[in-house]
């Protein structure tokens, strides 16, 4: 039996006027949790990349674009974010209600808390510290649609047992990420630009990974989910590294640097977060 968690997310009205990112089933964005901005997406040689800032906390936000529940099996650096297992499609994940979005903020520690995702050096990443550094630098979300209750079981097929029916018999993904079902769509998302400065391409920084940060409150509940099919209906794959390394690789060009800051609509006004002291 595989434990499935129901994500307690934010409802999004179907009439929302916000621009929709690519993806037929689910939309995934990476969020800088210090600023609330989406991390910019860059496409390079058929893959998608974002630049992370060492020490920054980030979240993986999943937006269910359908009016039905979806299961999102999510991995960071090749590790399942819920169970800590070396990630495979047939493992536990988050169930997200129709037209809702949910932000995964860290490694799940219990139904009430997570250890925050933080960008850190590869040796300090959770995957490396647990002896699995080979896939550091990639985030994946395998999205499954739910089998409708009224669907009948084919003749000669024994109904599966457990909350997600037959998950023990599902195939693991190929090691190289290829050979997926022809019905699967590889998608990712666009977003705002991030801030940062670039080093020389000849002197890149150390490769980034995802650390096991401070504990934070995050509430979920257990639920049941029967997958419509054994392979994902959609897979999102996003690579990440430092801005310096992405420039060294040619993912980000020097001409893009002027787009890295967020325009301020009130540049002449100081930002106040709390009530100032009275004059003396």
C-alpha positions in Angstrom: 0.0 0.0 0.0 1.4 3.4 -1.0 0.5 6.5 1.0 -1.0 9.3 -1.0 -1.4 12.8 0.4 -4.1 15.3 -0.4 -2.6 18.7 -0.9 -4.5 21.6 0.8 -4.1 24.3 -1.9 -5.6 27.5 -3.1 -8.7 27.4 -5.4 -8.3 29.1 -8.7 -11.4 30.3 -10.5 -11.9 29.0 -14.0 -12.4 32.5 -15.3 -8.9 33.6 -14.1 -7.4 36.1 -16.5 -3.8 35.2 -15.8 -1.7 34.0 -18.7 -1.5 30.2 -18.9 1.8 28.4 -19.2 2.3 25.4 -21.5 1.0 22.0 -20.5 -2.3 20.3 -21.2 -2.9 18.9 -17.8 -0.8 20.6 -15.1 1.4 23.7 -14.9 4.6 23.8 -12.8 6.5 26.8 -11.7 9.5 27.3 -9.4 9.0 30.1 -6.9 11.6 32.2 -5.1 10.0 32.1 -1.7 11.9 35.2 -0.5 10.4 37.4 -3.2 7.4 35.4 -4.4 8.5 35.7 -8.0 8.6 32.8 -10.4 12.1 31.8 -11.4 12.8 32.5 -15.1 12.8 29.6 -17.5 15.4 29.2 -20.3 15.3 26.6 -23.0 18.6 25.2 -24.1 19.2 22.2 -26.4 15.8 20.8 -25.8 15.8 21.1 -22.0 14.5 23.7 -19.6 16.6 25.5 -17.0 16.2 28.0 -14.2 18.9 29.9 -12.3 19.0 29.5 -8.5 20.7 31.6 -5.9 22.8 29.8 -3.3 21.0 29.9 0.1 17.6 30.9 -1.3 14.5 29.0 -0.5 12.3 27.9 -3.3 9.0 26.1 -3.9 7.5 23.9 -6.6 4.1 25.2 -7.4 1.7 22.9 -9.3 -1.5 24.3 -10.9 -4.1 21.7 -11.7 -5.6 23.0 -15.0 -8.4 20.4 -15.1 -11.7 20.1 -13.2 -10.7 16.8 -11.7 -8.2 15.5 -9.2 -4.6 14.9 -10.3 -1.7 13.0 -8.7 1.7 14.7 -8.8 4.6 12.4 -8.1 7.4 14.9 -7.5 11.2 14.5 -7.3 14.1 16.8 -6.6 17.6 15.6 -7.5 16.3 12.2 -8.3 14.7 11.8 -4.8 11.0 11.5 -4.0 10.0 14.6 -2.0 7.5 12.7 0.1 9.2 9.4 0.9 12.9 10.1 0.4 13.1 7.1 -1.9 15.1 7.2 -5.1 12.3 8.5 -7.3 10.1 6.4 -9.6 6.7 7.0 -11.2 5.0 4.3 -9.2 5.6 6.0 -5.8 3.7 8.3 -3.5 2.7 11.8 -4.4 0.4 14.8 -3.8 -3.3 14.8 -4.9 -4.4 18.2 -6.1 -8.1 19.0 -6.5 -9.5 20.4 -9.8 -8.6 24.0 -10.6 -6.4 24.3 -7.6 -2.7 25.1 -7.1 -0.4 23.8 -4.4 3.2 24.8 -3.6 5.5 22.1 -2.4 7.9 24.0 0.0 10.2 21.2 1.1 11.0 17.6 1.9 7.9 16.1 3.6 8.7 15.1 7.3 5.2 14.4 8.5 1.6 15.4 7.7 2.3 18.7 9.4 5.8 19.8 8.5 8.5 19.9 5.8 12.2 20.6 5.6 12.6 23.6 3.3 14.0 23.4 -0.2 17.2 25.5 -0.3 19.7 26.0 -3.1 23.1 24.8 -1.9 26.3 23.4 -3.1 26.2 19.9 -4.5 28.1 18.3 -1.5 25.6 19.8 0.9 22.5 18.6 -1.1 20.2 16.1 0.5 20.7 13.7 -2.4 24.5 13.8 -2.0 24.4 13.5 1.8 22.3 10.4 1.3 24.7 8.9 -1.2 22.8 9.7 -4.4 24.6 12.7 -6.1 24.1 11.4 -9.7 20.9 13.3 -10.5 21.5 16.5 -8.6 20.2 19.5 -10.5 16.9 18.4 -11.9 13.3 18.7 -10.7 10.6 16.4 -12.1 6.8 16.1 -11.7 4.9 13.1 -13.1 1.2 13.9 -13.4 -1.5 11.2 -13.4 -5.2 11.6 -14.1 -7.6 9.7 -11.9 -9.7 6.7 -12.9 -13.4 7.6 -12.8 -15.4 5.5 -10.3 -17.8 4.3 -12.9 -15.2 2.8 -15.2 -15.5 -1.0 -15.3 -12.7 -3.4 -15.0 -11.8 -5.3 -18.2 -12.8 -9.0 -18.4 -10.2 -11.3 -16.9 -8.5 -8.4 -15.0 -8.5 -8.7 -11.2 -9.3 -5.4 -9.4 -6.2 -4.2 -7.7 -5.9 -3.7 -4.0 -4.8 -0.7 -2.0 -5.5 3.0 -2.2 -3.9 3.6 -5.6 -4.7 0.2 -7.1 -1.9 -1.9 -8.5 0.9 0.6 -8.0 3.2 -2.2 -6.9 3.1 -3.5 -10.5 3.8 -0.2 -12.3 7.0 0.1 -14.3 9.8 2.4 -13.0 11.0 5.1 -15.4 14.0 4.4 -17.6 17.3 5.6 -16.2 17.8 8.1 -19.0 14.3 9.5 -18.9 13.5 8.2 -22.4 11.2 5.6 -23.7 8.0 7.2 -22.2 4.5 6.6 -23.4 3.6 8.3 -26.6 0.7 9.9 -24.8 3.0 11.7 -22.4 3.8 15.4 -22.9 7.0 17.0 -21.7 6.2 20.5 -20.5 7.5 23.3 -18.4 6.7 26.9 -17.7 7.8 30.5 -18.2 8.2 33.1 -15.5 9.7 36.4 -14.3 13.4 37.0 -14.4 15.6 36.5 -11.4 18.2 38.9 -10.0 21.9 38.1 -9.9 25.3 38.9 -11.3 27.4 36.8 -13.7 31.0 35.6 -13.2 33.3 34.9 -16.1 32.2 31.9 -18.2 35.7 30.6 -17.8 35.3 30.4 -14.0 31.9 28.9 -13.2 30.7 28.4 -9.6 30.2 25.1 -7.9 27.2 23.1 -9.1 23.9 23.7 -7.2 21.9 21.1 -5.4 18.9 21.2 -3.0 19.5 21.2 0.7 17.5 19.9 3.6 16.5 23.3 5.2 14.7 24.4 8.4 11.5 22.8 9.4 8.3 24.6 8.4 4.6 24.0 9.1 2.8 22.4 6.1 -0.4 20.5 6.5 -1.7 17.7 4.3 -4.0 14.7 4.9 -4.0 11.1 3.5 -6.4 10.2 0.7 -6.9 7.5 -1.9 -6.2 7.8 -5.7 -6.6 5.2 -8.5 -4.4 6.1 -11.5 -6.1 6.2 -15.0 -3.0 4.5 -16.5 0.4 3.1 -15.2 2.5 5.8 -16.9 2.2 9.5 -16.4 -0.2 11.5 -18.5 2.3 14.3 -18.4 5.9 14.8 -17.2 7.5 18.1 -16.3 11.3 18.2 -16.2 13.2 21.4 -15.2 17.0 21.6 -14.7 18.6 24.2 -12.4 22.0 25.5 -11.6 23.6 28.8 -10.5 23.4 31.9 -12.8 27.2 31.7 -13.2 27.1 28.1 -14.4 24.2 28.7 -16.8 26.1 31.5 -18.4 29.2 29.4 -18.6 27.2 26.7 -20.4 25.6 29.1 -22.8 22.1 28.7 -21.4 21.9 32.4 -20.5 23.6 34.9 -22.8 25.2 38.2 -21.6 22.5 40.0 -23.6 19.9 38.6 -21.3 21.3 40.2 -18.1 19.4 43.5 -18.6 16.2 41.5 -18.1 17.2 40.0 -14.8 15.7 42.7 -12.5 12.1 43.2 -11.6 10.8 46.7 -12.5 9.5 48.7 -9.5 6.2 50.6 -10.2 7.0 53.1 -7.3 10.8 53.6 -7.4 10.6 56.9 -5.6 8.9 55.4 -2.5 10.7 53.6 0.3 9.2 50.2 1.2 7.7 50.0 4.7 6.7 46.7 6.2 5.8 47.9 9.8 4.7 51.0 11.6 7.6 53.5 12.0 8.6 54.9 15.3 7.2 58.3 16.3 9.5 61.4 16.1 11.5 62.0 19.2 
